Amino acid sequence: MSVRAMTWAFGQRAGSPMAKHVLLALAGHHSDESGADPHPAI
């Protein structure tokens, strides 16, 4: 989890609560250490 990505996501304006939730979920899967892109498993 990237605290920086989560902080950024919380500061963004989203069109709906669901869009905000998706943005936060993707930010939660980002990794600052490995540089991994936020591609969660489905």
Buried (B, 14 or more C-beta within 10 A) or exposed (E): EBEEBBEEBEEEEEEEEEEBEEBBEBBBBBEEEEEEEBEEEE
